[in-house]
């Protein structure tokens, strides 16, 4: 089973069916390759997030959650700039921002989606390649018993389609080449998935180049 399945499996079926989960990540790049990454997570407030990588967002208060984020993400050349946790209408909204000296400094961090590897090149403009390791194994896809097939179909329909991911990379110049779903305002490469799109995939590769 993929890393994402193991991560989101702990959320609890009842909590997920009560409402969707929305994950958004926005990277803003400067011409020298430095920048910021903002992560926003909107989920039912009673969800207890337990990550394989060790990050846990407990049912605690803002101070406890932000202290865990500070501990997890502070490292050389990467800084936690802000963290905010709010509960609105039975939903918990978590938002934090990291700054980095070079995009490749984020490599190896798990920003709640699996560990990423970044490659940054300068070829007339910035060229970015990101690989998200979903750590897939064949057991989930290869089990074709009647019960397993039913479970997978129900999870896909009832749960996986309610977990949304959106990734954005904001370039300092026009985006000329990318495998993103679309480019907004000529400078923002945007990728969108549901968890159903990612089940069975070992990796996700995102690419964009500016001029």
C-alpha positions in Angstrom: 0.0 0.0 0.0 1.3 3.4 -0.9 2.7 5.9 1.6 -0.3 8.1 1.1 -2.7 5.3 1.8 -0.9 4.5 5.1 -0.9 8.2 6.0 -4.5 8.9 5.3 -5.7 5.5 6.5 -5.4 6.7 10.0 -7.8 9.6 9.5 -10.8 7.3 10.1 -13.5 6.5 7.6 -16.3 8.2 9.5 -14.4 11.5 9.7 -13.5 11.5 6.1 -17.1 10.7 5.0 -18.2 13.7 7.0 -16.3 16.1 4.8 -13.5 16.4 2.3 -9.8 17.0 3.0 -8.1 19.8 1.1 -4.3 20.0 0.9 -2.6 23.0 -0.8 1.1 23.7 -1.3 2.4 26.9 -2.9 6.1 27.5 -3.7 7.2 31.0 -4.6 10.6 31.1 -6.3 13.0 34.1 -6.5 15.4 34.5 -9.4 18.3 33.2 -7.3 16.4 29.9 -6.4 15.5 30.9 -2.9 11.9 31.3 -1.8 9.0 30.2 0.4 6.6 27.3 0.6 3.2 27.6 2.1 1.2 24.5 3.2 -2.5 24.7 3.9 -4.5 21.7 5.3 -8.2 21.9 5.8 -9.8 18.8 7.4 -12.4 17.7 9.9 -11.3 18.9 13.3 -11.4 15.5 15.0 -9.0 13.9 12.5 -5.8 12.8 14.2 -2.9 13.0 11.7 -0.2 10.4 12.1 2.6 10.5 9.6 5.0 7.7 8.8 7.8 10.3 8.8 7.0 11.1 12.4 5.0 14.3 12.1 1.8 14.2 14.1 -0.9 16.9 14.3 -2.6 16.0 17.5 -6.0 17.2 18.7 -4.2 19.8 20.7 -4.1 23.5 20.5 -2.3 25.8 18.1 0.8 26.0 20.3 1.2 22.2 20.4 0.7 21.7 16.7 3.0 24.6 15.7 5.7 23.4 18.1 5.6 20.0 16.3 5.9 21.7 12.9 8.8 23.8 14.1 10.6 20.7 15.4 9.9 18.7 12.2 10.9 21.3 9.6 13.6 23.6 11.0 16.9 22.6 9.5 20.0 24.3 8.0 18.9 26.7 5.2 15.2 26.0 5.9 13.2 28.1 8.5 9.6 28.0 9.8 8.4 31.6 9.2 4.8 31.3 10.4 2.2 28.8 11.7 -1.5 29.2 12.3 -4.2 26.7 13.4 -7.8 27.6 13.5 -11.0 25.6 14.1 -14.0 26.9 12.0 -17.3 25.2 11.8 -15.9 21.8 13.0 -13.0 22.0 10.6 -9.4 22.5 11.5 -7.4 24.8 9.2 -3.7 24.5 9.5 -1.3 26.8 7.6 2.4 27.2 7.9 5.1 28.8 5.8 8.8 27.8 5.4 11.5 29.9 3.8 14.5 28.3 2.1 17.9 29.5 0.7 17.7 27.2 -2.3 14.8 25.0 -3.6 16.9 21.9 -3.3 17.1 22.5 0.4 13.6 21.1 0.6 14.7 17.7 -0.7 14.1 15.0 1.8 11.3 16.8 3.7 7.9 15.3 3.9 5.4 18.1 3.6 2.5 15.7 4.4 2.5 14.1 1.0 5.6 11.9 1.0 9.2 12.8 0.7 10.2 15.0 -2.2 13.3 15.4 -4.3 13.8 18.8 -6.0 16.2 19.6 -8.8 16.8 23.2 -9.8 18.7 24.2 -12.9 19.3 27.6 -14.6 19.0 27.5 -18.3 18.0 30.9 -19.4 15.5 30.8 -16.6 14.7 28.5 -13.7 13.9 24.9 -14.4 12.3 22.8 -11.7 11.8 19.1 -11.4 10.1 17.6 -8.3 9.7 13.9 -7.6 7.2 12.9 -4.9 7.9 9.4 -3.5 4.6 7.7 -2.8 6.5 4.5 -1.7 4.1 2.2 -3.6 4.1 -1.5 -3.2 2.2 -4.1 -5.2 0.0 -5.6 -2.4 -2.8 -3.1 -2.8 -3.1 -3.4 -6.6 -2.5 -7.1 -6.8 -5.2 -8.3 -4.3 -8.1 -9.0 -6.6 -10.3 -11.1 -4.3 -13.9 -10.2 -4.4 -13.8 -8.5 -1.0 -10.7 -6.6 -1.7 -12.1 -5.3 -5.0 -15.2 -4.2 -3.2 -13.2 -2.3 -0.6 -11.1 -0.6 -3.2 -14.1 0.5 -5.2 -15.9 1.9 -2.1 -12.8 3.6 -0.8 -12.2 5.2 -4.2 -15.8 6.4 -4.5 -16.4 7.4 -0.9 -13.1 8.4 0.5 -10.2 8.8 -2.0 -12.2 11.2 -4.2 -12.8 13.5 -1.2 -9.0 14.0 -0.5 -7.7 16.8 -2.8 -4.2 18.0 -3.5 -3.2 21.2 -5.2 0.5 22.1 -5.9 1.6 25.5 -7.2 5.0 26.8 -8.2 5.2 30.5 -8.8 8.1 31.5 -11.1 9.8 34.9 -11.4 9.4 34.6 -15.1 7.0 33.2 -17.7 6.5 29.4 -17.6 7.4 28.1 -21.1 7.4 24.3 -20.6 5.6 22.2 -18.0 3.6 19.0 -17.4 1.3 21.0 -15.0 -2.5 20.8 -15.5 -2.5 24.5 -16.4 -0.5 27.7 -16.0 -2.2 30.6 -14.3 -1.2 34.2 -15.2 1.7 32.9 -17.3 3.9 32.4 -14.2 2.1 29.9 -11.9 2.3 26.1 -12.7 -0.6 24.3 -11.1 -1.1 20.5 -10.5 -4.2 19.0 -9.1 -5.0 15.4 -7.9 -7.3 13.4 -5.7 -6.0 10.5 -3.7 -7.9 8.3 -6.1 -5.5 9.6 -8.9 -2.5 8.6 -6.8 -3.3 5.1 -5.7 -1.1 2.6 -7.3 1.5 5.1 -8.4 5.0 4.9 -7.0 6.1 8.4 -7.9 4.7 11.7 -9.1 6.9 13.8 -11.3 6.3 17.5 -11.8 8.3 19.6 -14.2 8.2 23.3 -15.2 10.7 25.6 -16.8 10.7 29.4 -17.2 12.3 31.8 -19.6 
